[in-house]
């Protein structure tokens, strides 16, 4: 029977991992992820968790341990954030390009310098091209549900790519919300037993990950990208199956709110989506057809779905909690602009960057952005402009 509880985002991760019962867990605590490791250790001590937990001295070691277990065809889990993700980057990249499926949660935070441990999506989005799938969650229920879905997606034999389940540090990692926790029988019926290739066998020694010449490497990369595109279909299918069995539909690659007849669209990612929903309702009450497009998957990037969702609108604006250092805009704005350009969809788009370093993305900020989107549709604000949501924004 489903259990109702009030949990933080980090506690939701631990509950979902318990239900998925990975063979090996190796993780090193770092703010704001630390509670995940603490709760899993408590579960193990109390006999609630079957998994073997390996104590490690660093994030580099944690990824290396689970990588070794994945070579044996085991289900594995780890979690990190910020500088921990940077420290584990070498085995992190190798984990995906060797096509070892797993779920790793990221309680997202800013990267240094300047020194900060507060919320931002810069850590996860800085490694978006390291070959992992990445799904960004709006609330704690979505975190719990996506860890469960994540294993089924990653372990699909047509995918075999690891997944990051990403959520806003502190805003979700430490915020308590009502969540529904499925029972073990429900999850066991949804998530099949582990059935993964085993690459290491002591009775049949083999070289794993040898030095590779270019003609083979380009094939590996091509196959990886093809399977990343296949993952789009699998993400949608797993979402639909989960919705049928558990009654919660997160939309697959994207989500939407009051988008069907919208003239103007707020494009969001992560926890900012909640504030945007409130703003959309307020503009609707004023008679303005505002809508919301929530980007869930960053890798694989849902370019077709985004282009179709924005086609025929008057204007849109993307709210980012990250920056693209090569462009004067946020990362999701840059990728959204590119997706529309490829699809030949032409309409005014604005980039808004806010919430960096833990700064609250208040509804006042989002409301101001919505008004600017309306003005952009009239030509009063040049398309492609970037605006910084700090104290001077209002």
N, C-alpha and C positions, 0 to 999 in steps of 0.2 A: 504494500500500500504506500502511496506517495506520502511523504512527510513534509510538513510545513515548518520552516524555521526562519530565524533572522540571522543572516550570516554576512560577513564581509566578503569582498571579492576574493581575497586570498583564501579564506575558509571554503569558499565555493570551489576553488581549484582543488583543494585537498579532498573535499567530499567527492568530486568527480573522479579524481585519480583513484581513490579507494574503490569506487564502483567499477572502474576499468581494470583494476588489479594488474598493473604492469609487473613484469618479473623483477626488474631492476630499477631502483631509483637512486640517483646520485645528484646531489645539489649542494651548493654552498650558499649560505645566507648573505643577502645584500639588500639594503633599503631600496624600494619598499616591498621587496619580495619576501623578506625573511620569515614572515608568519607562515607562508606556505610550507617551508622546511620544518618549522617548529610544530605545526599541526600534524604533518605526516609522521614526524618522529613520535609524537604523543600517541597517534593512532597505532603505530607499530608497537609501542611499549604496552598499550592497553589491549593488544590482541585483535584490534579492529582491521588491521592492514596485513595482507598476506605477503606483500612485496618484500624483497630484500633491499635494505637501505645500505648504501656504501658511503661511509664517511670519507670525505675528500678534503684536501687542503686548499683548493682553489676552483674557480670556474673552468679553467682550462682542463683540470683533472676531471671535473664532473662530466663534461662533454666527452672526454676521452674514454671514461669508464662506460658510459652508455653506448658509445660507438662500438666498443669491443663486444658488449652484450648483443647489440644489434647484428653484428657479424654472425652471431650464433642463432639468429632468427628469433630473438627474444623481444617482447614488448617492453619499452623503456620510457622513462620520464625524467625530465629535469626542468628547472625554472631559474630565471635570473632577471637582471635589469641593469640598465645603464653601463657603468664601467665593468661590471661582471660580464656583460655581453661582449664588450670590446676585448676583454682579456681572453675569452674563449673563442675568438673569431677564427683562429686557424682550424681547430677541429670542427667548429660550427660550419664552416664552408665545406670541409671534407665530408661531413655527415650528409649533406644534401647531394653533393656531386657524386658520392658513392651510392646514392639512392637507398639510404637506410631510413625507413619510415619511423616516425615517433611523434610525440606531442611535447612541445616545450612552451610553457607559458611565460609571457613577458609582462611584468608590472611596470609599465613604461614610465620613464623619467628622462630628464634632460641629460645631455652629455656635457662634460666639462671640456674646456674652461669657458667662462668663469665658473668657479666651484658651485655646484648646486646638486641637491638630491631630489628636487621637487618635480612635479608632473610636467610632462611633455612627451611627445611621441617620437622625438628625435632619435632615440636609441634604436627602436625597431625599424623605423623608416630609413635609417642610415645603412642598414644591411638588407634592404629589400631586394637587392640583386645578388644575393648569395645563394640563390637556388631553393630557398624554402618557400612553402606556402605561408601566407599571413592573413589571418582573419582578425578584425578589430571589433570589440564588443562594446555595446552601449550601456549595459547594466549587469548586475551580478548574476541574474538568472541566465543571461546569454553566455556569460563566462562558463558556468557549470555545464550548460547544454553543449557548448562548442568544444569543450575538452572531450566529452563523450563522442560527439560527431567527428571530432578531429582524428581519433584513432581509426574510425571506420573509413574515413576518406584517405588518410595517409597509407593505410595498409591495403587498400584496394590494389590488386595486382596490375591494373592498368595505370596506376599512379606511382606508388612507391616513392613518395617524396615526403620529407618531414614537414610538420606544420607548427607555426607559432600561433598560439592563441593570445592575442594582445589586448591589454586593458589599461585604462588611465591609472597611473600610480596615485595613491592617496585618495583621489576622488572615487575610485571603485575599490582599490585594494584594501582600504581601511574603512570604507563606508558600509554601514549595515543596512541591508534591505531584506524584504520578504522574498524567500525563494522556495520553490517546490523541489524536493529531492526525491527522485524516483527510487523504488526499491531495487534490490540486487537482481531479482528475477526479471524485472522489466529491462534492465540494462543488459543482462546476459542474453535475453531474447533479441535485443537490437544489435549488440556488438558481438560478432562471431568470435569463436576461439582463435587464438593466434595461429596463423598459417603463413609464415614468411620464409623466404629462401635462407638457407644456412650456408654461410661462406667459409666457415672454419670447421675443420674436422681433423682431430689429432691423428686419426688413422689414415688420412689422405692429405698430407701437407701440400699447401699451395701458397703462391705469392698473392697477396691482396694489395691492390692499389700500387702496381709497379710503375716505374717511370714510363711515360706514354709519349709516343711520337705524335706529331700534329695530325696525321691522317686519321688516327684512331680518336684523338681528342675531339676533333670536330664532329665525329659521329656521336660521341658521348653527349656533347652539348646539344646537338640537334635532337637526339632522342629525349634528352631531359626537357627541352622546351616543348616538344610535341606532347609529352606526358603532362606537362604543366597545363597545356591547353585542354587536354583530356580531363584534367582535374576540374575544369569548369562544369562539365556535365555531371561529374561525380558529386561535386559539392551541391549542385541543385537537386540531384536525386536523393542524396542522403538527407538534405533538408526536408524534402517532401515526405520521406519515410518517417523521419523524426516527428514531423508535424502530425502525421496520421496516428502514430503510436503514442505520442506524449501530449499532443494538443497545443504545441507551441511552434509557430512558423516564423522563422527569422528572415525569410526572403531569399536565402541562398547567397548569391554574390552581392546583391544590393538589397536595400530595403526602401520603403517609401511611406510617406504620410501626406494625405490629401493632395496627391500628385496628379490624379486623373485629369482634372480640368484646370490645372495651375497655369497661370501666365508667367509667374516669377518663381524661381526655385532657389532655396537654400541647400547647398551641398555640404554634408557634414561627415565626420568620421568619429567613432568612439563616443565618449560620454557627453560631448558637446551636443549631441543629438537631442538629449532631453530638453535643454533650454530652447533649442530650435523648434521643437514641437509646440511649446508654449507660445512662442513668437508667431508661428504659423497660425495658430488659433486666433490670436489677437488681431492679426491682419485680416483674417477671414471675417471677423466680427465687424471690421470697418468696410467690408465689401470688396476687398482686394484679394484676388485669387492667388494667394501664396501657397507654395507646396514645399515638400522636403524630399530630398534624395539622400539616403544614407549609404555610404560606401562601406561595405563590410570586408570584401576581399581586396587587398592591395596586390597580392600575388597569389594566383593569377589575376591580372588586372582586368576587370570586366568592361572592356572598351565598347563592345557591342551593346551591352545593356545600358551603359551610361549614355551613349549616343542616342539610342532609341528613347530613353527616358527624357532627354532634354530636347529632342527634335520638336520643332514647332512652338517652343516657348518664346517669350519675349526677351528674357534675360535671366542670368543666374549668377550666383556668387559662391565661392568655395571658402569655407572656414577651416583653416589649418592650425594644428598645434605643433608645427614643425616648419623648418625653413629649408629651401633648396639653395645651397650656397652658390651653385652655378647660375641660378636665375634669381631675379628679384621678386620672388613669390614663394608661396608654400609648396610643399612637395605634392600634395594631392591636387592642388590647383594646376600645377605644371602637367601632371599626368592627365588630368581631365581635359585641359586645353589640347593636349596632343591627341587624345582619343577622339575629340570632336573634329579636329583638323583632318585626321585620317579618314573619318566617316563623311567628310564634306558637310558637316552640320555647322552652320554659321549663325551665331547669335552673340550678343554682348555678354562677356564673362568678367567677373572681378575676383581678385584674390584678397582674402582677409587672413592675416596672421595674428594670432592671439593665444592667450593661455600659456605662454612660455614661462618656465621657471616656477610653475605652480600658480600663476596669476589666474584668478577666477574669470571664466568666460561667462559673465553675467548676462541675463536676458536683455539688459539695456544695450550691451554691446551688439548682441545678435539682432535686436530690433533696429538699431542704427544701420547695421549691414543690410537688413531687408529693405529699408528705405532707400539706400544707395543703389540697390539692385533695380528698384523701380525707376530711379532717376537715370540709371544707365540705359534702360530700355528707351527712354526719351532722347538719348544722346547727350544728356547733361553731364555725364561722367564718361570719360573715354574708356572703351573696352580694353581689358588687359591690365588695368591699373592695379597696384597693390596697396593695401591699407593696413596699418599696424594698430591693433586693438589694445592700446595702452591707455593711461589716464588722459592723454590728450585727444583720444579718439572721439569722446563724447563732446 
